[in-house]
Amino acid sequence: MTAPILLRISFVSWITFLVALPVAVLIGKGIAQGPLPFWQAISAPNAVDAILLSLGTAAIATVVNTLTGTGIAWALVRWEFPGRRLLWALVDLPLSVPTLVAGMLLLALFGPQTPLGIFLVDAGFPVAYARPGIVLALLFVTLPFAVRAVEPVLEELDLAEEEAAETLGASPWVTFHKVLLPPILPAMAAGALQTFARSVAEFGSLSVVSGNIPGQTLVSPVYILGEIEGGNPQGAAAVSLVLLALALVLQPLAGRLAARAGGRHAA
């Protein structure tokens, strides 16, 4: 019994040191000067603009990737086609590529000196150093979360239920709405929450592709870095607490939804 107890103590101590202690220190730093300075820091115009931009672009990326990611997962699970294995590998590529490199990839394609970038600027729709570039970067880095959340549930679905619905005369829409959607909906929701949380926290690619213009393309993680470099660690800690609070709410909720999805199709 001694060895398991020692292992538990070791694991708890390590997680406490690695995760809980830095979180506690950040909370203490963020509220060290009291509620009024904290409120002033997070309600500063540039801070509000940065937080709202992060939330807005994250919401757009979440909706787009949840819908397209579910479709991609469906294609990977249900269809056999040339290039399927390549597509499978490409879905996971954003997890392997440093996010700074992801930003450089987008700049190489949409940068202001590239043919496509020049064309888009002339058409009045710049991507690099503009909000569309932020959304595109978030779509790139979060795609795996949307796809991989739904894929295991689709793999476990019983095709006999769909065939029975079709035999009984159900239309494709009714089959989707009544048979397919209920078991995959919790997984879609879990993937959406993970996508949203990851989008709000994204730094590397956005520091390259957004342009970091206050009030226009400056997102909250890059704003935090700017406050640190500008000698305002208190302001940086306060805005960090806002993002931390959001993560502490979304991550457990995503875990519950994922467990619910797993429990439903396992049952």
N, C-alpha and C positions, 0 to 999 in steps of 0.2 A: 504493500500500500504506500510505502514511503516514496518510491520512484514516481508513481503517477501524481502524487501530491506535489513533489518537487517540480515535475514537468509543468503542472498547472500554474504553480507560482511563477516559474520562469516565463511561461507564455504570457501570463497576465502582466508581469513586470515589463516584459519587452514591449507589448502593445501600449502599456501606459507610458513608457518612456518615448516610444516612437510616435504615438498619435495623441494620447490624452494630454500629456504634458505640454507639447507645443500649442494645442488648442487652448488649454487653460492660460498659458502665458499670453497668447494673443487676446483672449477675452479681457485679461487683466490690463493689458496695454491699451486696449481700445476704450475702456471705461475708467482708466486710472484717474483722469481729471474730472470725472463727474458727468452727469447726464447732459448738461448744457453744452460743454465743448464737444461731446460726442454728437449731439444733434446738429451743432453748427458745422461740424466736419462733413456729415453725410447730407446736409441740406445745402451745402455750397452749390452754386449754379453749375459749375463744371462737374461736380460729383453727381448731382442729380441727372444731368445730361448723360454722363457716362453710364450710370446704372440703368437708366431707361433705355439707352441704346443697346446695352447688353441684353436686357430682358426682351426688347422688341425683336431684335435680330435672332435671338435664341428661339423665340416663339415661332417665327417664320421658318427657321431651319427645322424645328421640331415637327411642324405640320407637314412640310414637304418630305422630310426623310421618313416620317412614320408611314405615309401613304406609299411613297416609292419603295421604301425598304421592305414593306409588306409584299408589294408586287414582286420585288427581286427575290425575296425568300420563297415566294410561291413558285416562281420560275425555276429556281435552283432545286427545289424539292420535288416538284411535280413533272417537270419537263426534261427530256433528254435532247440536247442539241449540240452542234459543233461549237467548241469554245466554252463549254459549260465549266470545265475545270479551271480554265483561265479566268472566267468571271468569278468563280468561287475564290480564287487567290486574290483577285483585284479588290474584292469586297473587304478583305482583311488588310490590304496594303496600308491604309491610313493608320492602323495600329502600330505598324513597324517603322513608318517614316517619322522622323522628328518633325514636330509641328513647324519649326522654323523652315525646314526643307519644304513642307507643304506650302507655306507662304511663297517661297521662291519658285515652286512649280507654277503657282497661279500667276506670279509676276512674269515668268517666262512666257506665259501664254497671253496674258491680258495687260501686261505692262504698257506704259504710255509710249514706249519706243518700239513696240512690236506691231506688226501689220494689223493683227486683230484688234489690239488695243487702240491704235490710231483710228481704225474704222469705227469702233464703238464710241470713241470720244467725238468724232465728227458727226455721228448719228445722234449725239446728245445722250448717250447711255454709257458713261464711263464705268468701268468695273474696278480697276486698280485705284486705290486711294479714294474709294467711294463706298457707300453702303452696300451696293450689290456685291462688291468684293468681299465684304465682311460676311454676308450671307453665304456666298459661294464657299468661302473658307470653312465656315461652320458646317455646311453640307458635306464637305470633303472629310473633315476629321471625325464627324459623328455618324457617318453612314453605317459602320459596322455595328453600332449599338442597336440601331433600328432593325437591321436584318437579322442579326444573331439572336435577338430577343424572341422573334416570331418563329424562326426556323425550327427549333426543337419541337414546338407545339404542332406545327404543320406535319412534321415527320411522324408524329404519333397519332394523327387523326385517322379514324377508321373510314376507308373509302366506301365501305358497305352502307354507311349512313347516307352518303351523297347519292349512291346508286339507288337506295330505297326511295329517297325523296324524288328522284327523277322518274322512277318506275310509277310512283303514285301521281305523276303528272305535274310536279312542282316545276315552276319556271326556274331558269338559272338564277334570277334575282332572289326568288323565294328560298332556293337552296342555299345561296350564300347568306342571306339574312337570318334564316332560321337554323341552319345546320352548321355552317362554317364560322360565321362571325362570333357567336357566343363563346366557343372555346378559345379563339385566338385574341379576343378583345382584351383580356387582362394582360396578355403578353405584349400586345401593341401598346397598351397604356404604360407598362413597365419600361418598354423600350423608349417611349416618348419622354418619360420622366428622366431616364438616364441621358437621353439626347439633350434635353433642355438643360440639365445640370452641367453636363460637359460643355455645352455651348456657352453658358454664362461664365464658366471658368477658363475658357480658352484664351491663351496668351500668345504663344509662339507665332502661329501663322498670322494672327491679327496685327501683331507688332510690325510685321513686314508689309502686309497687303492693305492695311486700312488707311495709312497716312497719318493717323493719330492727330487729327485736327480737333481741338477742343470745341465741344458743342456740335460737332458734325460727324466725325468718324473716330472719336476717342472712346474706346470701350473701358469698362471699369477695371479689368486686370492691368491694362496698360496705364490707366490713370493712377492706380496704386503705385506702380513702379515710378511714375513721374513724381508723386508726392514724396517717395523715399529719396529719390535723387535730388529733389528740391529742398530737402532738410525738414520735411514735415512728417515724421514717422507716426505722430498721433493721428493725423488725418488719414494716412495710409492704413493704419490699424483699424480705424473706425469703419472705413469703407470695406475693409477685409472682413470685418465682423458681419456686415450685411450679407456678403456672399457666403460666409461660413454658416450663418443662420439658415439661409436658403438651402444650402447643401445638407444641413442636419435635418431639415424637414423632408426634402425630396428623396434622399438616398434610402432611408428606411421605408418610405412609402413605395418606392420602386421595388425594393426587396420583397415587401408583402405581396405586391401585385404579381411579381415573378413566381413567388411560392404558390400563390393562388392558381396561376396558370398551370404550373407543374402539377399541383394537386388535382386540378379539374381533369386534365387529360390522363393522369395516372389512374383516376377513379374510373 
